[in-house]
Amino acid sequence: MNVLKVVKSSRVWVAAIALAVGSASAAMMPQQSNDDIKERIAPVAQVRVAGASAAATGGAGGTRSGDAVYNKFCAACHTSGVLGAPKLNNAADWEPRLAQGMDTVLKHAIEGYNAMPPKGTCNDCSDEEIQAAIDYMIEEI
């Protein structure tokens, strides 16, 4: 019987300690405003449907400029020529590609070619934005 009393007594102590710890941690929690909570639980991404306009899908802004796309997605490889990427405004790098025709250059940029991933990692870029980035990269050739 003594063992049974010890077990029951231990359960009471464990429950009391758990209650005290829970109360203390709740008291130490900082108060958060509704805006803080909304920001914390906001979605981390949005879904875009192919062919739908940004306005229809709730996207912000319009078409990005070629230099904006280049600076955000293309510059990492096309500034220094990583893995053979043609460099910005470098005629020697671009001439053999442009000789294939702009349609082929655009197709390779959209679908990916050799070490270049599709759309150069700009998954949400439109074909027009990719074309604008290419135009920007060959602007001064």
Backbone as CSV, one residue per row, in Angstrom:
resi,resn,N_x,N_y,N_z,CA_x,CA_y,CA_z,C_x,C_y,C_z
1,MET,0.799,-1.186,0.000,0.000,0.000,0.000,0.856,1.270,0.000
2,ASN,1.981,1.235,0.654,2.837,2.419,0.709,3.289,2.835,-0.693
3,VAL,3.504,1.857,-1.534,3.930,2.157,-2.901,2.815,2.891,-3.642
4,LEU,1.587,2.478,-3.451,0.445,3.108,-4.097,0.294,4.562,-3.656
5,LYS,0.515,4.841,-2.363,0.432,6.217,-1.873,1.531,7.080,-2.493
6,VAL,2.722,6.516,-2.658,3.833,7.262,-3.246,3.525,7.603,-4.704
7,VAL,2.963,6.636,-5.444,2.624,6.868,-6.848,1.568,7.959,-6.966
8,LYS,0.513,7.893,-6.158,-0.526,8.915,-6.190,0.047,10.277,-5.809
9,SER,0.904,10.297,-4.820,1.523,11.540,-4.377,2.404,12.113,-5.487
10,SER,3.130,11.257,-6.195,3.989,11.706,-7.294,3.170,12.317,-8.416
11,ARG,2.018,11.728,-8.711,1.158,12.251,-9.761,0.677,13.664,-9.405
12,VAL,0.347,13.868,-8.159,-0.104,15.186,-7.717,1.017,16.199,-7.890
13,TRP,2.226,15.835,-7.510,3.363,16.740,-7.638,3.653,17.053,-9.106
14,VAL,3.611,16.044,-9.960,3.862,16.262,-11.387,2.815,17.210,-11.952
15,ALA,1.561,17.001,-11.606,0.492,17.874,-12.082,0.681,19.299,-11.571
16,ALA,1.061,19.454,-10.335,1.272,20.778,-9.748,2.431,21.503,-10.425
17,ILE,3.497,20.774,-10.698,4.660,21.373,-11.362,4.296,21.780,-12.782
18,ALA,3.581,20.917,-13.500,3.172,21.234,-14.863,2.285,22.472,-14.895
19,LEU,1.377,22.583,-13.977,0.497,23.736,-13.892,1.292,25.012,-13.603
20,ALA,2.258,24.935,-12.711,3.067,26.098,-12.359,3.924,26.542,-13.542
21,VAL,4.521,25.592,-14.231,5.367,25.930,-15.382,4.516,26.540,-16.488
22,GLY,3.357,25.957,-16.746,2.464,26.485,-17.777,2.004,27.891,-17.463
23,SER,1.658,28.144,-16.225,1.210,29.477,-15.828,2.337,30.489,-15.946
24,ALA,3.525,30.103,-15.541,4.667,31.013,-15.601,5.029,31.336,-17.043
25,SER,5.004,30.343,-17.921,5.366,30.612,-19.316,4.305,31.454,-20.000
26,ALA,3.037,31.268,-19.657,1.975,32.091,-20.237,2.119,33.534,-19.792
27,ALA,2.516,33.748,-18.548,2.685,35.101,-18.031,3.873,35.801,-18.694
28,MET,4.869,35.032,-19.123,6.060,35.605,-19.725,5.889,35.858,-21.223
29,MET,4.833,35.339,-21.850,4.605,35.518,-23.283,4.304,36.983,-23.562
30,PRO,4.956,37.569,-24.568,4.665,38.959,-24.890,3.280,39.067,-25.528
31,GLN,2.614,40.168,-25.259,1.312,40.398,-25.867,1.518,40.770,-27.331
32,GLN,0.702,40.202,-28.220,0.833,40.471,-29.638,-0.446,41.117,-30.148
33,SER,-0.258,42.073,-31.041,-1.420,42.727,-31.633,-1.992,41.833,-32.729
34,ASN,-3.190,42.145,-33.159,-3.804,41.390,-34.244,-2.959,41.476,-35.512
35,ASP,-2.340,42.635,-35.766,-1.493,42.789,-36.943,-0.278,41.867,-36.867
36,ASP,0.317,41.741,-35.680,1.455,40.842,-35.506,1.052,39.403,-35.802
37,ILE,-0.094,39.025,-35.324,-0.565,37.654,-35.525,-0.867,37.406,-37.002
38,LYS,-1.538,38.365,-37.648,-1.845,38.216,-39.079,-0.571,38.085,-39.895
39,GLU,0.444,38.869,-39.559,1.712,38.805,-40.286,2.385,37.453,-40.078
40,ARG,2.334,36.952,-38.856,2.990,35.683,-38.543,2.338,34.502,-39.247
41,ILE,1.020,34.544,-39.413,0.334,33.401,-40.015,-0.010,33.616,-41.483
42,ALA,0.481,34.688,-42.094,0.197,34.962,-43.504,0.811,33.873,-44.380
43,PRO,0.190,33.592,-45.531,0.751,32.595,-46.454,2.142,33.014,-46.914
44,VAL,2.994,32.038,-47.173,4.348,32.335,-47.612,4.455,32.404,-49.127
45,ALA,3.414,32.026,-49.833,3.455,32.038,-51.292,2.054,32.241,-51.844
46,GLN,2.012,32.520,-53.132,0.739,32.640,-53.827,0.796,31.748,-55.051
47,VAL,-0.357,31.323,-55.511,-0.444,30.474,-56.694,-0.809,31.340,-57.880
48,ARG,-0.067,31.177,-58.980,-0.397,31.866,-60.224,-0.846,30.824,-61.218
49,VAL,-1.929,31.097,-61.890,-2.461,30.186,-62.889,-1.981,30.644,-64.253
50,ALA,-1.422,29.706,-65.031,-0.917,30.034,-66.355,-2.026,30.643,-67.193
51,GLY,-1.710,31.749,-67.847,-2.673,32.400,-68.711,-3.558,33.410,-68.005
52,ALA,-3.575,33.421,-66.688,-4.404,34.377,-65.956,-3.617,35.656,-65.748
53,SER,-4.296,36.769,-65.815,-3.610,38.038,-65.618,-3.283,38.231,-64.145
54,ALA,-2.322,39.082,-63.870,-1.947,39.350,-62.480,-3.111,39.964,-61.727
55,ALA,-3.902,40.801,-62.391,-5.046,41.418,-61.725,-6.077,40.366,-61.342
56,ALA,-6.279,39.373,-62.214,-7.264,38.328,-61.941,-6.824,37.408,-60.821
57,THR,-5.529,37.232,-60.658,-5.018,36.335,-59.629,-4.628,37.076,-58.360
58,GLY,-4.817,38.390,-58.340,-4.504,39.165,-57.142,-3.052,39.561,-57.047
59,GLY,-2.282,39.382,-58.116,-0.878,39.752,-58.096,-0.718,41.256,-58.117
60,ALA,0.400,41.712,-57.629,0.651,43.146,-57.588,1.559,43.536,-58.732
61,GLY,1.385,44.731,-59.222,2.274,45.264,-60.237,1.980,44.695,-61.604
62,GLY,2.771,45.121,-62.579,2.586,44.663,-63.943,3.833,43.976,-64.430
63,THR,4.102,44.166,-65.701,5.269,43.554,-66.317,6.535,44.228,-65.806
64,ARG,7.506,43.417,-65.422,8.791,43.956,-64.956,9.653,44.313,-66.151
65,SER,10.505,45.281,-65.978,11.408,45.707,-67.045,12.533,44.693,-67.213
66,GLY,13.176,44.762,-68.368,14.290,43.857,-68.647,15.425,43.999,-67.648
67,ASP,15.748,45.240,-67.279,16.837,45.416,-66.317,16.446,44.922,-64.930
68,ALA,15.156,45.059,-64.559,14.715,44.552,-63.254,14.816,43.028,-63.202
69,VAL,14.384,42.369,-64.269,14.478,40.898,-64.332,15.940,40.485,-64.333
70,TYR,16.745,41.147,-65.162,18.180,40.823,-65.239,18.846,40.957,-63.865
71,ASN,18.633,42.088,-63.209,19.308,42.334,-61.931,18.877,41.379,-60.840
72,LYS,17.626,40.917,-60.874,17.153,40.019,-59.828,17.472,38.554,-60.114
73,PHE,17.373,38.135,-61.381,17.477,36.707,-61.677,18.659,36.322,-62.565
74,CYS,19.106,37.206,-63.437,20.084,36.832,-64.460,21.522,37.231,-64.130
75,ALA,21.673,38.297,-63.358,23.003,38.879,-63.135,23.994,37.908,-62.516
76,ALA,23.524,37.023,-61.658,24.442,36.105,-60.970,25.286,35.301,-61.958
77,CYS,24.703,34.897,-63.064,25.443,34.099,-64.046,25.922,34.930,-65.242
78,HIS,25.105,35.875,-65.690,25.425,36.591,-66.922,26.366,37.770,-66.715
79,THR,26.698,38.112,-65.488,27.698,39.159,-65.255,29.104,38.600,-65.431
80,SER,29.324,37.399,-64.901,30.667,36.816,-64.951,30.799,35.669,-65.940
81,GLY,29.701,35.237,-66.555,29.775,34.153,-67.536,29.855,32.775,-66.919
82,VAL,29.174,32.572,-65.789,29.196,31.284,-65.089,28.769,30.170,-66.038
83,LEU,29.550,29.097,-66.086,29.277,27.910,-66.904,28.965,28.246,-68.360
84,GLY,29.636,29.267,-68.881,29.488,29.617,-70.288,28.322,30.534,-70.600
85,ALA,27.691,31.098,-69.604,26.583,32.030,-69.853,27.113,33.246,-70.596
86,PRO,26.413,33.694,-71.645,26.872,34.895,-72.359,26.784,36.112,-71.444
87,LYS,27.859,36.898,-71.435,27.929,38.033,-70.520,27.162,39.244,-71.056
88,LEU,26.753,40.074,-70.139,26.011,41.294,-70.438,26.761,42.140,-71.456
89,ASN,26.081,42.487,-72.545,26.616,43.367,-73.590,27.975,42.927,-74.142
90,ASN,28.231,41.625,-74.190,29.477,41.096,-74.734,29.169,40.460,-76.092
91,ALA,29.494,41.178,-77.153,29.143,40.744,-78.511,29.718,39.370,-78.848
92,ALA,30.951,39.103,-78.434,31.572,37.814,-78.755,30.806,36.646,-78.131
93,ASP,30.247,36.844,-76.959,29.465,35.792,-76.305,28.100,35.608,-76.948
94,TRP,27.503,36.691,-77.401,26.126,36.646,-77.900,26.009,36.340,-79.384
95,GLU,27.022,36.677,-80.203,26.907,36.508,-81.654,26.521,35.097,-82.085
96,PRO,27.185,34.037,-81.568,26.784,32.697,-82.026,25.350,32.337,-81.625
97,ARG,24.909,32.850,-80.523,23.540,32.568,-80.075,22.533,33.324,-80.926
98,LEU,22.820,34.608,-81.156,21.904,35.419,-81.945,21.859,34.973,-83.401
99,ALA,22.930,34.349,-83.879,22.958,33.824,-85.249,21.908,32.725,-85.440
100,GLN,21.499,32.082,-84.344,20.458,31.045,-84.407,19.065,31.657,-84.525
101,GLY,18.965,32.947,-84.302,17.685,33.636,-84.364,17.148,33.906,-82.965
102,MET,16.432,35.010,-82.840,15.900,35.396,-81.532,14.878,34.390,-81.024
103,ASP,14.126,33.765,-81.927,13.146,32.761,-81.490,13.835,31.615,-80.752
104,THR,14.985,31.183,-81.254,15.731,30.092,-80.609,16.316,30.554,-79.287
105,VAL,16.868,31.773,-79.268,17.425,32.315,-78.023,16.328,32.394,-76.957
106,LEU,15.167,32.900,-77.324,14.053,33.007,-76.384,13.587,31.621,-75.941
107,LYS,13.487,30.684,-76.869,13.069,29.312,-76.536,14.033,28.699,-75.521
108,HIS,15.333,28.858,-75.746,16.325,28.319,-74.807,16.215,28.988,-73.435
109,ALA,15.959,30.284,-73.445,15.831,31.000,-72.168,14.595,30.539,-71.405
110,ILE,13.506,30.302,-72.105,12.258,29.897,-71.452,12.320,28.439,-71.000
111,GLU,12.805,27.558,-71.857,12.806,26.118,-71.562,14.050,25.654,-70.814
112,GLY,15.088,26.466,-70.841,16.370,26.063,-70.267,17.234,25.447,-71.346
113,TYR,18.534,25.599,-71.204,19.450,25.069,-72.214,20.814,24.890,-71.574
114,ASN,21.404,23.725,-71.758,22.688,23.385,-71.123,22.581,23.620,-69.610
115,ALA,23.451,24.476,-69.057,23.447,24.687,-67.601,22.386,25.685,-67.145
116,MET,21.749,26.391,-68.097,20.754,27.392,-67.705,19.427,26.714,-67.378
117,PRO,18.912,26.973,-66.177,17.602,26.417,-65.821,16.493,27.150,-66.575
118,PRO,15.319,26.545,-66.682,14.206,27.230,-67.340,13.954,28.601,-66.725
119,LYS,13.812,29.565,-67.598,13.560,30.960,-67.225,14.624,31.497,-66.262
120,GLY,15.777,30.878,-66.257,16.875,31.365,-65.423,16.501,31.497,-63.963
121,THR,15.650,30.642,-63.463,15.125,30.573,-62.089,14.004,31.575,-61.817
122,CYS,13.608,32.379,-62.805,12.495,33.316,-62.605,11.207,32.595,-62.989
123,ASN,10.745,31.735,-62.116,9.584,30.904,-62.421,8.309,31.695,-62.667
124,ASP,8.221,32.893,-62.101,7.003,33.674,-62.300,7.148,34.739,-63.383
125,CYS,8.234,34.697,-64.145,8.406,35.640,-65.247,7.558,35.205,-66.437
126,SER,6.968,36.180,-67.081,6.241,35.895,-68.323,7.264,35.767,-69.455
127,ASP,6.822,35.234,-70.584,7.705,35.141,-71.746,8.158,36.535,-72.181
128,GLU,7.275,37.515,-72.037,7.619,38.881,-72.410,8.711,39.445,-71.488
129,GLU,8.660,39.099,-70.228,9.691,39.568,-69.294,11.032,38.906,-69.589
130,ILE,11.003,37.641,-69.975,12.252,36.959,-70.366,12.812,37.625,-71.615
131,GLN,11.947,37.930,-72.590,12.391,38.624,-73.806,12.986,39.987,-73.453
132,ALA,12.357,40.694,-72.532,12.869,42.007,-72.115,14.244,41.877,-71.466
133,ALA,14.450,40.815,-70.689,15.760,40.599,-70.063,16.819,40.306,-71.126
134,ILE,16.468,39.508,-72.129,17.415,39.231,-73.231,17.736,40.528,-73.955
135,ASP,16.707,41.306,-74.277,16.929,42.587,-74.960,17.852,43.485,-74.145
136,TYR,17.671,43.488,-72.829,18.527,44.279,-71.951,19.985,43.798,-72.022
137,MET,20.168,42.475,-72.039,21.533,41.925,-72.037,22.267,42.185,-73.360
138,ILE,21.532,42.353,-74.453,22.188,42.572,-75.746,22.035,44.015,-76.229
139,GLU,21.536,44.869,-75.380,21.216,46.251,-75.713,22.373,47.007,-76.366
140,GLU,23.571,46.830,-75.885,24.704,47.634,-76.347,25.659,46.854,-77.241
141,ILE,25.168,45.793,-77.828,26.055,45.002,-78.709,26.134,45.657,-80.049
